[in-house]
């Protein structure tokens, strides 16, 4: 273990050194470009002014020459004797003097001599002085601890929280944030429940989670991949609040089980959309096939998260706890997988989101490494982006311009990058306002190049322009049609309808482009458990990561 940690530390040092070198090389290039632009602007401005003034000088010199020549001619005519020839010269001289009086030589300059340089470098120098920070903590897992009611019990469908206090090797409380924490709630069979870690920046952290069903769970809290004191914790999830004595007696009424939740109704044929199927039999299921069981081999998953579908007929799965991406055909046939666990460029620590660029490159959001990795379609590492900016990238998508959309779950911000890594725009902050998020998960892009984001803890879906202006918001907390209990995956069909994975209600809902509820995908025969990423395959079906059941499922979807 010590050797592994030392190796990871060495790898991190090498990675950060590479980032520093590349960042400053990029800054040098930007400064050189700006220098060239300023010099060019100086030459162009000087040239325009010089041309005007030089033309005026040339006109004056020519005028002076004409005047001097006329004066000389006049002197010669006056000195000569009167004759026919001299009279002719006098007439020519008179005409010449008349032309000179009409020349209209410039008397005032038509330009000025101002050429100044305004170079406000104080702010830039200050920014450069503070550019970059080496972030670390002295926190160790063996001394860090957790507290709170969420360590022992919680209620189905209700948020529960745990406070983690990080400590150094001597047991002293750490006073700063940015420690690398991970938290998982899982059943004995390995089903994973997602949640959100909030960094209070004072050495304490809060893990907020929601469990969608009853049972005995375990809560694992890791600091730098090591269990903290007491982890994993035994967690009891009930459909009602237990008395403070810990006894289960006295609770007379149990809440509805997940199987009793109200489902949306099938939509009828209308101008809002095509009916999904002719029959309205509620027992009939839209499932075409499911792939996967719990494990680490090909076609097996441990906490699968993001899903993408390529135009070439491939389904890509971000297999988070197996630190890899697995690729299948639209028919579910395993094709390949790639990924090596680690914290160096080209390695994966916690892949949560996946997307396919029009170029064929595979884009992966790595939550724990805090960057987005770019791989070729064969799985060869090409580059990373967002390092130093991202805090916890969860979902990724690609817009109509080929820009990479990154949903930062921890920063509650959406970032837009060029494939080269250049930041184009960002928007969002933590909160419950229209332009704020609380643990956003995934994003999709419609034909208008608008960005659709699932706002997990605000139980809503929000649609933005690429500049971050809110276009539409829909959804509220609940189990009814059009309501959510923590939405996750999202996709858009060719008609602009929005398909949303409703994590806490374990279902998939369909909305029109204005956010009005249309229908749900029938999953009753093989119920979902905590669906995550969602996408539309090239042949028009819906594929969803059924995280709690360790598989992905493909459903019929007639557009």
QUIRA-V535855 format. One record per backbone hydrogen bond with DSSP energy under -1.0 kcal/mol. NH is the residue of the N-H (numbers start at 1). CO is the residue of the C=O. If there is no record, write none. Layout:
nh & co
NH & CO
NH & CO
This chain:
nh & co
5 & 1
6 & 2
7 & 3
8 & 4
9 & 5
10 & 6
11 & 7
12 & 8
13 & 9
14 & 10
15 & 11
16 & 12
17 & 13
18 & 14
19 & 15
20 & 16
21 & 17
22 & 18
23 & 19
24 & 20
25 & 21
26 & 22
27 & 23
28 & 24
29 & 25
30 & 26
31 & 27
32 & 28
33 & 29
34 & 30
35 & 31
36 & 32
37 & 33
38 & 34
39 & 35
40 & 36
41 & 37
42 & 38
43 & 39
44 & 40
45 & 41
46 & 42
47 & 43
48 & 44
49 & 45
50 & 46
51 & 47
52 & 48
53 & 49
54 & 50
55 & 51
56 & 52
57 & 53
58 & 54
59 & 55
60 & 56
61 & 57
62 & 58
63 & 59
64 & 60
65 & 61
66 & 62
67 & 63
68 & 64
69 & 65
70 & 66
71 & 67
72 & 68
73 & 69
74 & 70
75 & 71
76 & 72
77 & 73
78 & 74
79 & 75
80 & 76
87 & 83
88 & 84
89 & 85
90 & 86
91 & 87
92 & 88
93 & 89
94 & 90
95 & 91
96 & 92
97 & 93
98 & 94
99 & 95
100 & 96
101 & 97
103 & 100
121 & 119
125 & 121
126 & 122
127 & 123
128 & 124
129 & 125
130 & 126
131 & 128
140 & 167
144 & 140
145 & 165
147 & 163
150 & 161
151 & 148
152 & 149
153 & 149
154 & 236
156 & 238
157 & 211
158 & 155
160 & 209
162 & 207
163 & 147
164 & 205
165 & 145
166 & 203
168 & 172
171 & 168
174 & 166
182 & 222
184 & 220
185 & 193
186 & 218
187 & 191
190 & 187
193 & 185
196 & 208
198 & 206
200 & 204
205 & 164
206 & 198
207 & 162
208 & 196
209 & 160
215 & 237
217 & 235
218 & 186
219 & 233
220 & 184
222 & 182
223 & 226
224 & 180
226 & 223
228 & 221
229 & 144
231 & 228
233 & 219
235 & 217
236 & 152
237 & 215
238 & 154
246 & 243
252 & 250
260 & 257
261 & 258
270 & 273
273 & 270
286 & 522
288 & 554
289 & 554
291 & 552
295 & 301
300 & 297
301 & 293
305 & 318
308 & 316
310 & 314
313 & 310
315 & 328
316 & 308
317 & 326
318 & 306
319 & 317
319 & 324
320 & 303
320 & 318
321 & 302
323 & 320
324 & 319
325 & 338
326 & 317
327 & 336
328 & 315
329 & 333
330 & 313
332 & 329
335 & 327
336 & 327
338 & 325
342 & 348
347 & 344
348 & 340
352 & 365
353 & 365
355 & 363
357 & 361
360 & 357
362 & 375
363 & 355
364 & 373
365 & 353
366 & 371
367 & 350
370 & 366
371 & 366
372 & 385
373 & 364
374 & 383
375 & 362
376 & 380
379 & 376
382 & 374
383 & 374
385 & 372
389 & 386
390 & 386
394 & 407
397 & 405
399 & 403
402 & 399
404 & 417
405 & 397
406 & 415
407 & 395
408 & 413
409 & 392
409 & 407
412 & 408
413 & 408
414 & 427
415 & 406
416 & 425
417 & 404
418 & 422
421 & 418
424 & 416
425 & 416
427 & 414
431 & 437
436 & 433
437 & 429
441 & 454
444 & 452
446 & 450
449 & 446
451 & 464
452 & 444
453 & 462
454 & 442
455 & 460
457 & 438
459 & 456
460 & 455
461 & 474
462 & 453
463 & 472
464 & 451
465 & 469
468 & 465
471 & 463
472 & 463
474 & 461
478 & 484
483 & 480
484 & 476
488 & 501
489 & 532
491 & 499
493 & 497
496 & 493
498 & 511
499 & 491
500 & 509
501 & 489
502 & 507
503 & 486
503 & 501
504 & 485
506 & 503
507 & 502
509 & 500
510 & 519
511 & 498
512 & 516
515 & 512
518 & 510
519 & 510
521 & 508
532 & 545
533 & 305
535 & 543
537 & 541
540 & 537
542 & 555
543 & 535
544 & 553
545 & 533
546 & 551
547 & 545
548 & 529
549 & 546
550 & 547
551 & 546
552 & 291
553 & 544
554 & 289
555 & 542
556 & 286
